[in-house]
């Protein structure tokens, strides 16, 4: 059963609001509430993105990366820096 894009969007907006509240109240990017709300936000975005594509064949212009993906980008940055040393 596919997810209704409108319902998924509503959950995404609520996840953004929850993330904002967690960031505002803790002011610590490593606080458990911030980390948890970031995960919820990423999951809500993935659900919305999938629902939108399933219903209408449309992609959002965003991608969500996890920490492992971020490490891959850091390695690419290191390689690029090595190229400029020549």
Chimera marker file (.cmm) of the C-alpha trace (Angstrom):
<marker_set name="trace">
<marker id="1" x="0.000" y="0.000" z="0.000" r="1" g="1" b="0" radius="0.5"/>
<marker id="2" x="1.440" y="3.347" z="-0.989" r="1" g="1" b="0" radius="0.5"/>
<marker id="3" x="1.559" y="6.411" z="1.224" r="1" g="1" b="0" radius="0.5"/>
<marker id="4" x="-0.566" y="9.429" z="0.358" r="1" g="1" b="0" radius="0.5"/>
<marker id="5" x="1.803" y="12.270" z="-0.630" r="1" g="1" b="0" radius="0.5"/>
<marker id="6" x="-0.276" y="14.851" z="1.280" r="1" g="1" b="0" radius="0.5"/>
<marker id="7" x="-0.111" y="12.812" z="4.497" r="1" g="1" b="0" radius="0.5"/>
<marker id="8" x="3.621" y="12.277" z="3.983" r="1" g="1" b="0" radius="0.5"/>
<marker id="9" x="4.100" y="16.021" z="3.446" r="1" g="1" b="0" radius="0.5"/>
<marker id="10" x="2.189" y="16.782" z="6.645" r="1" g="1" b="0" radius="0.5"/>
<marker id="11" x="4.474" y="14.394" z="8.556" r="1" g="1" b="0" radius="0.5"/>
<marker id="12" x="7.529" y="16.001" z="6.931" r="1" g="1" b="0" radius="0.5"/>
<marker id="13" x="6.438" y="19.491" z="7.994" r="1" g="1" b="0" radius="0.5"/>
<marker id="14" x="5.807" y="18.214" z="11.531" r="1" g="1" b="0" radius="0.5"/>
<marker id="15" x="9.279" y="16.626" z="11.545" r="1" g="1" b="0" radius="0.5"/>
<marker id="16" x="10.828" y="19.956" z="10.483" r="1" g="1" b="0" radius="0.5"/>
<marker id="17" x="8.980" y="21.704" z="13.308" r="1" g="1" b="0" radius="0.5"/>
<marker id="18" x="10.108" y="19.078" z="15.819" r="1" g="1" b="0" radius="0.5"/>
<marker id="19" x="13.711" y="19.389" z="14.638" r="1" g="1" b="0" radius="0.5"/>
<marker id="20" x="13.572" y="23.172" z="14.952" r="1" g="1" b="0" radius="0.5"/>
<marker id="21" x="12.201" y="22.906" z="18.481" r="1" g="1" b="0" radius="0.5"/>
<marker id="22" x="14.897" y="20.399" z="19.473" r="1" g="1" b="0" radius="0.5"/>
<marker id="23" x="17.628" y="22.635" z="18.050" r="1" g="1" b="0" radius="0.5"/>
<marker id="24" x="16.194" y="25.749" z="19.657" r="1" g="1" b="0" radius="0.5"/>
<marker id="25" x="15.760" y="24.231" z="23.093" r="1" g="1" b="0" radius="0.5"/>
<marker id="26" x="19.071" y="22.360" z="23.307" r="1" g="1" b="0" radius="0.5"/>
<marker id="27" x="21.455" y="24.522" z="21.243" r="1" g="1" b="0" radius="0.5"/>
<marker id="28" x="23.751" y="21.473" z="21.135" r="1" g="1" b="0" radius="0.5"/>
<marker id="29" x="24.044" y="19.688" z="17.786" r="1" g="1" b="0" radius="0.5"/>
<marker id="30" x="25.014" y="16.460" z="19.560" r="1" g="1" b="0" radius="0.5"/>
<marker id="31" x="22.089" y="16.466" z="22.011" r="1" g="1" b="0" radius="0.5"/>
<marker id="32" x="20.025" y="13.293" z="21.892" r="1" g="1" b="0" radius="0.5"/>
<marker id="33" x="16.855" y="15.233" z="21.068" r="1" g="1" b="0" radius="0.5"/>
<marker id="34" x="18.536" y="16.917" z="18.098" r="1" g="1" b="0" radius="0.5"/>
<marker id="35" x="20.047" y="13.680" z="16.808" r="1" g="1" b="0" radius="0.5"/>
<marker id="36" x="16.758" y="11.802" z="17.218" r="1" g="1" b="0" radius="0.5"/>
<marker id="37" x="14.746" y="14.538" z="15.533" r="1" g="1" b="0" radius="0.5"/>
<marker id="38" x="17.255" y="14.651" z="12.669" r="1" g="1" b="0" radius="0.5"/>
<marker id="39" x="16.729" y="10.932" z="12.110" r="1" g="1" b="0" radius="0.5"/>
<marker id="40" x="12.974" y="11.379" z="12.204" r="1" g="1" b="0" radius="0.5"/>
<marker id="41" x="13.272" y="14.261" z="9.745" r="1" g="1" b="0" radius="0.5"/>
<marker id="42" x="15.388" y="12.190" z="7.343" r="1" g="1" b="0" radius="0.5"/>
<marker id="43" x="12.912" y="9.298" z="7.542" r="1" g="1" b="0" radius="0.5"/>
<marker id="44" x="9.960" y="11.636" z="6.958" r="1" g="1" b="0" radius="0.5"/>
<marker id="45" x="11.714" y="13.129" z="3.952" r="1" g="1" b="0" radius="0.5"/>
<marker id="46" x="12.424" y="9.683" z="2.477" r="1" g="1" b="0" radius="0.5"/>
<marker id="47" x="8.781" y="8.712" z="2.961" r="1" g="1" b="0" radius="0.5"/>
<marker id="48" x="7.581" y="11.910" z="1.286" r="1" g="1" b="0" radius="0.5"/>
<marker id="49" x="10.065" y="11.547" z="-1.571" r="1" g="1" b="0" radius="0.5"/>
<marker id="50" x="8.958" y="7.953" z="-2.191" r="1" g="1" b="0" radius="0.5"/>
<marker id="51" x="5.261" y="8.844" z="-1.952" r="1" g="1" b="0" radius="0.5"/>
<marker id="52" x="5.654" y="11.744" z="-4.372" r="1" g="1" b="0" radius="0.5"/>
<marker id="53" x="7.515" y="9.605" z="-6.894" r="1" g="1" b="0" radius="0.5"/>
<marker id="54" x="5.103" y="6.680" z="-6.569" r="1" g="1" b="0" radius="0.5"/>
<marker id="55" x="2.035" y="8.868" z="-7.022" r="1" g="1" b="0" radius="0.5"/>
<marker id="56" x="3.263" y="11.310" z="-9.662" r="1" g="1" b="0" radius="0.5"/>
<marker id="57" x="6.645" y="10.154" z="-10.991" r="1" g="1" b="0" radius="0.5"/>
<marker id="58" x="8.264" y="13.323" z="-9.631" r="1" g="1" b="0" radius="0.5"/>
<marker id="59" x="11.511" y="13.472" z="-7.644" r="1" g="1" b="0" radius="0.5"/>
<marker id="60" x="12.442" y="16.115" z="-5.105" r="1" g="1" b="0" radius="0.5"/>
<marker id="61" x="15.702" y="17.960" z="-5.854" r="1" g="1" b="0" radius="0.5"/>
<marker id="62" x="17.304" y="16.748" z="-2.594" r="1" g="1" b="0" radius="0.5"/>
<marker id="63" x="19.218" y="13.714" z="-1.370" r="1" g="1" b="0" radius="0.5"/>
<marker id="64" x="19.685" y="12.597" z="2.235" r="1" g="1" b="0" radius="0.5"/>
<marker id="65" x="23.113" y="11.346" z="3.240" r="1" g="1" b="0" radius="0.5"/>
<marker id="66" x="23.991" y="9.527" z="6.428" r="1" g="1" b="0" radius="0.5"/>
<marker id="67" x="27.274" y="9.787" z="8.329" r="1" g="1" b="0" radius="0.5"/>
<marker id="68" x="28.846" y="6.960" z="6.293" r="1" g="1" b="0" radius="0.5"/>
<marker id="69" x="28.090" y="8.843" z="3.081" r="1" g="1" b="0" radius="0.5"/>
<marker id="70" x="29.555" y="12.000" z="4.626" r="1" g="1" b="0" radius="0.5"/>
<marker id="71" x="32.800" y="10.133" z="5.332" r="1" g="1" b="0" radius="0.5"/>
<marker id="72" x="32.961" y="9.165" z="1.651" r="1" g="1" b="0" radius="0.5"/>
<marker id="73" x="32.735" y="12.832" z="0.676" r="1" g="1" b="0" radius="0.5"/>
<marker id="74" x="35.497" y="13.721" z="3.137" r="1" g="1" b="0" radius="0.5"/>
<marker id="75" x="37.782" y="11.180" z="1.449" r="1" g="1" b="0" radius="0.5"/>
<marker id="76" x="36.987" y="12.737" z="-1.934" r="1" g="1" b="0" radius="0.5"/>
<marker id="77" x="37.897" y="16.154" z="-0.521" r="1" g="1" b="0" radius="0.5"/>
<marker id="78" x="41.240" y="14.765" z="0.658" r="1" g="1" b="0" radius="0.5"/>
<marker id="79" x="41.935" y="13.391" z="-2.827" r="1" g="1" b="0" radius="0.5"/>
<marker id="80" x="41.043" y="16.744" z="-4.397" r="1" g="1" b="0" radius="0.5"/>
<marker id="81" x="43.421" y="18.503" z="-2.008" r="1" g="1" b="0" radius="0.5"/>
<marker id="82" x="46.200" y="16.116" z="-3.043" r="1" g="1" b="0" radius="0.5"/>
<marker id="83" x="45.596" y="17.053" z="-6.679" r="1" g="1" b="0" radius="0.5"/>
<marker id="84" x="46.227" y="20.740" z="-5.973" r="1" g="1" b="0" radius="0.5"/>
<marker id="85" x="49.576" y="20.081" z="-4.295" r="1" g="1" b="0" radius="0.5"/>
<marker id="86" x="51.281" y="19.416" z="-7.645" r="1" g="1" b="0" radius="0.5"/>
<link id1="1" id2="2" r="1" g="1" b="0" radius="0.2"/>
<link id1="2" id2="3" r="1" g="1" b="0" radius="0.2"/>
<link id1="3" id2="4" r="1" g="1" b="0" radius="0.2"/>
<link id1="4" id2="5" r="1" g="1" b="0" radius="0.2"/>
<link id1="5" id2="6" r="1" g="1" b="0" radius="0.2"/>
<link id1="6" id2="7" r="1" g="1" b="0" radius="0.2"/>
<link id1="7" id2="8" r="1" g="1" b="0" radius="0.2"/>
<link id1="8" id2="9" r="1" g="1" b="0" radius="0.2"/>
<link id1="9" id2="10" r="1" g="1" b="0" radius="0.2"/>
<link id1="10" id2="11" r="1" g="1" b="0" radius="0.2"/>
<link id1="11" id2="12" r="1" g="1" b="0" radius="0.2"/>
<link id1="12" id2="13" r="1" g="1" b="0" radius="0.2"/>
<link id1="13" id2="14" r="1" g="1" b="0" radius="0.2"/>
<link id1="14" id2="15" r="1" g="1" b="0" radius="0.2"/>
<link id1="15" id2="16" r="1" g="1" b="0" radius="0.2"/>
<link id1="16" id2="17" r="1" g="1" b="0" radius="0.2"/>
<link id1="17" id2="18" r="1" g="1" b="0" radius="0.2"/>
<link id1="18" id2="19" r="1" g="1" b="0" radius="0.2"/>
<link id1="19" id2="20" r="1" g="1" b="0" radius="0.2"/>
<link id1="20" id2="21" r="1" g="1" b="0" radius="0.2"/>
<link id1="21" id2="22" r="1" g="1" b="0" radius="0.2"/>
<link id1="22" id2="23" r="1" g="1" b="0" radius="0.2"/>
<link id1="23" id2="24" r="1" g="1" b="0" radius="0.2"/>
<link id1="24" id2="25" r="1" g="1" b="0" radius="0.2"/>
<link id1="25" id2="26" r="1" g="1" b="0" radius="0.2"/>
<link id1="26" id2="27" r="1" g="1" b="0" radius="0.2"/>
<link id1="27" id2="28" r="1" g="1" b="0" radius="0.2"/>
<link id1="28" id2="29" r="1" g="1" b="0" radius="0.2"/>
<link id1="29" id2="30" r="1" g="1" b="0" radius="0.2"/>
<link id1="30" id2="31" r="1" g="1" b="0" radius="0.2"/>
<link id1="31" id2="32" r="1" g="1" b="0" radius="0.2"/>
<link id1="32" id2="33" r="1" g="1" b="0" radius="0.2"/>
<link id1="33" id2="34" r="1" g="1" b="0" radius="0.2"/>
<link id1="34" id2="35" r="1" g="1" b="0" radius="0.2"/>
<link id1="35" id2="36" r="1" g="1" b="0" radius="0.2"/>
<link id1="36" id2="37" r="1" g="1" b="0" radius="0.2"/>
<link id1="37" id2="38" r="1" g="1" b="0" radius="0.2"/>
<link id1="38" id2="39" r="1" g="1" b="0" radius="0.2"/>
<link id1="39" id2="40" r="1" g="1" b="0" radius="0.2"/>
<link id1="40" id2="41" r="1" g="1" b="0" radius="0.2"/>
<link id1="41" id2="42" r="1" g="1" b="0" radius="0.2"/>
<link id1="42" id2="43" r="1" g="1" b="0" radius="0.2"/>
<link id1="43" id2="44" r="1" g="1" b="0" radius="0.2"/>
<link id1="44" id2="45" r="1" g="1" b="0" radius="0.2"/>
<link id1="45" id2="46" r="1" g="1" b="0" radius="0.2"/>
<link id1="46" id2="47" r="1" g="1" b="0" radius="0.2"/>
<link id1="47" id2="48" r="1" g="1" b="0" radius="0.2"/>
<link id1="48" id2="49" r="1" g="1" b="0" radius="0.2"/>
<link id1="49" id2="50" r="1" g="1" b="0" radius="0.2"/>
<link id1="50" id2="51" r="1" g="1" b="0" radius="0.2"/>
<link id1="51" id2="52" r="1" g="1" b="0" radius="0.2"/>
<link id1="52" id2="53" r="1" g="1" b="0" radius="0.2"/>
<link id1="53" id2="54" r="1" g="1" b="0" radius="0.2"/>
<link id1="54" id2="55" r="1" g="1" b="0" radius="0.2"/>
<link id1="55" id2="56" r="1" g="1" b="0" radius="0.2"/>
<link id1="56" id2="57" r="1" g="1" b="0" radius="0.2"/>
<link id1="57" id2="58" r="1" g="1" b="0" radius="0.2"/>
<link id1="58" id2="59" r="1" g="1" b="0" radius="0.2"/>
<link id1="59" id2="60" r="1" g="1" b="0" radius="0.2"/>
<link id1="60" id2="61" r="1" g="1" b="0" radius="0.2"/>
<link id1="61" id2="62" r="1" g="1" b="0" radius="0.2"/>
<link id1="62" id2="63" r="1" g="1" b="0" radius="0.2"/>
<link id1="63" id2="64" r="1" g="1" b="0" radius="0.2"/>
<link id1="64" id2="65" r="1" g="1" b="0" radius="0.2"/>
<link id1="65" id2="66" r="1" g="1" b="0" radius="0.2"/>
<link id1="66" id2="67" r="1" g="1" b="0" radius="0.2"/>
<link id1="67" id2="68" r="1" g="1" b="0" radius="0.2"/>
<link id1="68" id2="69" r="1" g="1" b="0" radius="0.2"/>
<link id1="69" id2="70" r="1" g="1" b="0" radius="0.2"/>
<link id1="70" id2="71" r="1" g="1" b="0" radius="0.2"/>
<link id1="71" id2="72" r="1" g="1" b="0" radius="0.2"/>
<link id1="72" id2="73" r="1" g="1" b="0" radius="0.2"/>
<link id1="73" id2="74" r="1" g="1" b="0" radius="0.2"/>
<link id1="74" id2="75" r="1" g="1" b="0" radius="0.2"/>
<link id1="75" id2="76" r="1" g="1" b="0" radius="0.2"/>
<link id1="76" id2="77" r="1" g="1" b="0" radius="0.2"/>
<link id1="77" id2="78" r="1" g="1" b="0" radius="0.2"/>
<link id1="78" id2="79" r="1" g="1" b="0" radius="0.2"/>
<link id1="79" id2="80" r="1" g="1" b="0" radius="0.2"/>
<link id1="80" id2="81" r="1" g="1" b="0" radius="0.2"/>
<link id1="81" id2="82" r="1" g="1" b="0" radius="0.2"/>
<link id1="82" id2="83" r="1" g="1" b="0" radius="0.2"/>
<link id1="83" id2="84" r="1" g="1" b="0" radius="0.2"/>
<link id1="84" id2="85" r="1" g="1" b="0" radius="0.2"/>
<link id1="85" id2="86" r="1" g="1" b="0" radius="0.2"/>
</marker_set>
